Amino acid sequence: MTGSLEGKTALVTGASGGIGRAIARRLAGAGATVAVHFNGGEDRARETVDLIEQAGGEAFILQADLMSVASIDQLFDQLDSRFAERGRSGLDILVNNAGKGNGAPIADTDEALFDLIFASNMKSAFFVTKAALSRIPTGGRIISLSSMVSVSATPQGIVYSLAKAAVNSFTRSLAAELGPRHISVNAIAPGATDTALMAPIMADPAMASWIEQMTAMGRMAHPDEIAAVALFLASPDGGWITGQTIQASGGMKL
């Protein structure tokens, strides 16, 4: 563990599975009280909390549609109340993980799909962060999940790559704005990661081989390997890093 998060509070959006769940477990394992956000799939969110509690950590679930600013406001009202019940206040660590992906080229992308991908990945991160800022103290942390598609040509998922590139830009601008408050702002850009989202793709041996050959390490990441980067950025050891998009990809497309 890189530094202790004992006494800290954290919100991880989209934490019912995959990378979000892994990050929530890592932060809780380091001592943070973690709010596990979900939109759909309450059972899976509760499973995340159960795993944290079984390991001796502290967590609770919160539901919200992050594509609605009104719902985000309600989320933070609930967050304040739930932290207060535990003798906590404010929000030390925000992880913007929630988002939706797509594999459509421009010819197959209509307005509804474009709006959905941007709203779930960029609009949600923007307005969740905006609502969190009044609660984040000096020395706080903001971490957003980007993707390697934001820095490489990805015609088969063009809107998703645009949305994640916007996350990178958001990270740099926000880091400059919040520097005087000593709040670090960073993004993590994973490559292919072993989650439920990737399972149908990796079921095709040809696709699995192609994806594995794109990385210097010759394999996909495990969600916990991405979570380890998030823990470092959230810890005291990561406090001097800000405005960066860290490629946690095993050397994808080197």
C-alpha positions as CSV (number, residue, x, y, z in Angstrom):
1,M,0.0,0.0,0.0
2,T,1.4,3.4,-1.0
3,G,0.5,5.6,1.9
4,S,-2.5,5.4,4.3
5,L,-6.0,6.8,3.5
6,E,-7.2,6.3,7.1
7,G,-9.9,8.8,7.9
8,K,-10.4,9.8,4.3
9,T,-13.6,9.8,2.3
10,A,-14.0,8.7,-1.3
11,L,-16.7,8.5,-4.0
12,V,-16.1,6.1,-6.9
13,T,-18.7,6.4,-9.7
14,G,-19.7,3.3,-11.6
15,A,-18.3,1.0,-8.9
16,S,-20.6,-1.9,-9.2
17,G,-18.1,-3.9,-11.2
18,G,-14.9,-3.9,-13.3
19,I,-12.3,-1.2,-12.8
20,G,-14.6,0.8,-10.6
21,R,-15.1,-2.0,-8.2
22,A,-11.4,-2.7,-8.1
23,I,-10.7,0.9,-7.3
24,A,-13.3,1.1,-4.6
25,R,-11.8,-2.0,-2.9
26,R,-8.3,-0.6,-3.1
27,L,-9.2,2.7,-1.6
28,A,-11.2,1.0,1.2
29,G,-8.4,-1.4,1.8
30,A,-6.1,1.6,2.4
31,G,-8.5,2.9,5.0
32,A,-10.9,5.2,3.2
33,T,-14.7,5.2,3.7
34,V,-16.0,4.6,0.2
35,A,-19.3,5.7,-1.4
36,V,-20.0,3.0,-4.1
37,H,-22.0,4.7,-6.8
38,F,-24.2,2.8,-9.3
39,N,-27.0,3.6,-11.7
40,G,-28.4,0.2,-12.7
41,G,-27.4,-3.1,-11.0
42,E,-28.0,-2.6,-7.3
43,D,-27.2,-6.2,-6.5
44,R,-23.7,-5.8,-8.0
45,A,-23.1,-2.6,-6.1
46,R,-24.1,-4.3,-2.9
47,E,-21.7,-7.1,-3.8
48,T,-18.9,-4.5,-4.0
49,V,-19.8,-3.2,-0.6
50,D,-19.9,-6.8,0.8
51,L,-16.4,-7.5,-0.6
52,I,-15.1,-4.4,1.1
53,E,-16.7,-5.1,4.4
54,Q,-15.6,-8.7,4.4
55,A,-12.0,-7.4,4.1
56,G,-12.5,-5.1,7.1
57,G,-13.3,-1.9,5.1
58,E,-16.2,0.6,5.2
59,A,-18.4,1.4,2.3
60,F,-22.0,2.1,1.3
61,I,-24.0,2.4,-2.0
62,L,-25.5,5.4,-3.6
63,Q,-27.7,5.4,-6.8
64,A,-27.9,8.2,-9.3
65,D,-28.2,8.7,-13.1
66,L,-25.1,10.9,-13.6
67,M,-26.4,12.1,-17.0
68,S,-28.9,14.2,-15.0
69,V,-27.6,17.3,-13.1
70,A,-30.6,17.2,-10.8
71,S,-29.8,13.5,-10.0
72,I,-26.2,14.5,-9.3
73,D,-27.3,17.1,-6.8
74,Q,-29.5,14.5,-5.1
75,L,-26.5,12.2,-5.0
76,F,-24.4,14.7,-3.1
77,D,-27.2,15.4,-0.7
78,Q,-27.3,11.7,0.1
79,L,-23.5,11.5,0.2
80,D,-23.3,14.3,2.8
81,S,-25.9,12.5,5.0
82,R,-24.3,9.1,4.7
83,F,-20.8,10.4,5.6
84,A,-22.3,12.4,8.5
85,E,-23.8,9.2,9.9
86,R,-20.2,7.9,10.0
87,G,-18.8,11.0,11.6
88,R,-17.2,12.1,8.3
89,S,-17.6,15.2,6.3
90,G,-16.4,16.6,2.9
91,L,-14.9,14.4,0.1
92,D,-11.2,13.8,0.0
93,I,-11.1,11.6,-3.1
94,L,-13.3,11.7,-6.2
95,V,-13.0,9.0,-8.9
96,N,-14.9,9.6,-12.1
97,N,-15.1,6.1,-13.4
98,A,-18.7,5.8,-14.7
99,G,-19.2,5.8,-18.5
100,K,-20.5,3.9,-21.5
101,G,-18.4,2.6,-24.5
102,N,-19.4,1.9,-28.1
103,G,-17.8,0.3,-31.1
104,A,-19.4,2.3,-33.9
105,P,-17.7,4.1,-36.7
106,I,-18.9,7.5,-37.8
107,A,-21.2,6.1,-40.5
108,D,-23.1,4.1,-37.8
109,T,-23.2,6.9,-35.2
110,D,-26.5,8.9,-35.0
111,E,-27.2,11.9,-32.8
112,A,-28.7,9.8,-30.0
113,L,-25.6,7.6,-29.7
114,F,-23.3,10.6,-29.9
115,D,-25.2,12.3,-27.0
116,L,-25.3,9.2,-24.9
117,I,-21.5,8.5,-25.1
118,F,-20.6,12.2,-24.4
119,A,-23.1,12.5,-21.6
120,S,-22.1,9.3,-19.8
121,N,-18.4,9.9,-20.1
122,M,-17.8,13.6,-20.2
123,K,-20.9,15.5,-19.0
124,S,-21.2,13.2,-16.0
125,A,-17.6,13.7,-15.0
126,F,-17.9,17.4,-15.5
127,F,-21.0,18.0,-13.3
128,V,-20.1,15.4,-10.7
129,T,-16.7,17.2,-10.3
130,K,-18.5,20.6,-10.2
131,A,-20.8,19.4,-7.4
132,A,-17.9,17.9,-5.5
133,L,-15.6,21.0,-5.5
134,S,-17.2,22.7,-2.6
135,R,-16.7,19.5,-0.5
136,I,-13.1,18.7,-1.5
137,P,-10.5,20.1,0.9
138,T,-7.0,21.3,0.4
139,G,-4.9,18.3,-0.6
140,G,-7.8,16.5,-2.1
141,R,-7.7,14.2,-5.2
142,I,-9.7,14.0,-8.4
143,I,-9.1,11.0,-10.6
144,S,-10.9,10.4,-13.9
145,L,-10.8,7.3,-16.0
146,S,-9.8,7.9,-19.6
147,S,-8.7,5.3,-22.1
148,M,-5.9,4.6,-24.5
149,V,-8.4,5.2,-27.4
150,S,-8.0,8.9,-26.5
151,V,-4.4,8.9,-27.7
152,S,-4.6,6.5,-30.7
153,A,-6.7,6.3,-33.8
154,T,-9.8,4.4,-33.1
155,P,-12.2,4.7,-36.1
156,Q,-14.3,1.8,-34.9
157,G,-15.2,3.7,-31.7
158,I,-14.8,7.3,-32.8
159,V,-17.3,8.9,-30.4
160,Y,-15.9,7.1,-27.4
161,S,-12.4,8.1,-28.3
162,L,-13.5,11.8,-28.6
163,A,-15.2,11.7,-25.2
164,K,-12.2,10.2,-23.5
165,A,-9.9,12.8,-25.2
166,A,-12.2,15.4,-23.7
167,V,-11.6,13.9,-20.3
168,N,-7.8,14.3,-20.8
169,S,-8.3,18.0,-21.7
170,F,-10.7,18.5,-18.7
171,T,-8.0,17.0,-16.5
172,R,-5.3,19.4,-17.6
173,S,-7.5,22.5,-17.4
174,L,-8.9,21.6,-14.0
175,A,-5.5,20.8,-12.6
176,A,-4.4,24.3,-13.5
177,E,-7.5,25.8,-11.9
178,L,-7.2,23.8,-8.7
179,G,-3.5,23.9,-8.2
180,P,-3.7,26.9,-5.8
181,R,-5.9,24.7,-3.6
182,H,-3.3,21.9,-3.7
183,I,-5.9,19.6,-5.2
184,S,-4.3,17.1,-7.6
185,V,-6.3,16.2,-10.8
186,N,-5.2,13.3,-13.0
187,A,-6.6,10.8,-15.4
188,I,-5.8,7.1,-16.0
189,A,-5.9,5.7,-19.5
190,P,-6.1,1.9,-19.4
191,G,-5.7,-0.3,-22.4
192,A,-7.6,-3.5,-22.8
193,T,-8.7,-4.7,-19.4
194,D,-10.2,-8.0,-18.3
195,T,-13.7,-6.9,-17.5
196,A,-17.2,-8.1,-18.4
197,L,-17.3,-5.4,-21.1
198,M,-14.3,-7.2,-22.8
199,A,-15.6,-10.7,-22.4
200,P,-17.6,-11.0,-25.6
201,I,-14.6,-9.6,-27.6
202,M,-12.0,-11.9,-26.0
203,A,-14.3,-14.9,-26.7
204,D,-13.1,-14.6,-30.3
205,P,-9.6,-16.2,-30.4
206,A,-8.6,-14.0,-33.3
207,M,-9.6,-10.8,-31.6
208,A,-8.1,-11.9,-28.3
209,S,-4.7,-12.6,-30.1
210,W,-4.9,-9.2,-31.9
211,I,-5.5,-7.3,-28.6
212,E,-2.8,-9.1,-26.7
213,Q,-0.3,-8.5,-29.5
214,M,-0.9,-4.7,-29.3
215,T,0.7,-4.6,-25.8
216,A,4.4,-4.9,-25.0
217,M,3.4,-7.2,-22.1
218,G,1.4,-9.4,-24.4
219,R,-1.8,-9.6,-22.3
220,M,-4.7,-7.6,-21.0
221,A,-4.6,-5.8,-17.7
222,H,-6.4,-7.0,-14.6
223,P,-8.7,-4.4,-13.1
224,D,-6.7,-4.5,-9.9
225,E,-3.6,-3.3,-11.9
226,I,-5.5,-0.2,-12.9
227,A,-6.8,0.3,-9.3
228,A,-3.2,0.2,-8.1
229,V,-2.5,3.4,-10.1
230,A,-5.6,5.0,-8.7
231,L,-4.5,4.2,-5.2
232,F,-1.1,5.7,-5.8
233,L,-2.6,8.9,-7.1
234,A,-5.0,9.1,-4.1
235,S,-2.2,8.5,-1.6
236,P,0.2,10.9,0.0
237,D,2.9,9.5,-2.4
238,G,1.0,10.7,-5.4
239,G,0.4,14.3,-4.3
240,W,3.0,16.0,-6.5
241,I,1.5,14.6,-9.7
242,T,-1.2,16.7,-11.4
243,G,-2.6,17.4,-14.8
244,Q,-1.4,14.1,-16.2
245,T,-3.1,11.3,-18.2
246,I,-1.2,8.2,-17.0
247,Q,-1.2,5.4,-19.6
248,A,-1.7,2.1,-17.7
249,S,-1.8,-0.1,-20.7
250,G,1.1,-2.6,-20.5
251,G,2.8,-0.7,-23.3
252,M,-0.1,-0.6,-25.8
253,K,0.9,0.3,-29.4
254,L,4.5,1.1,-28.5
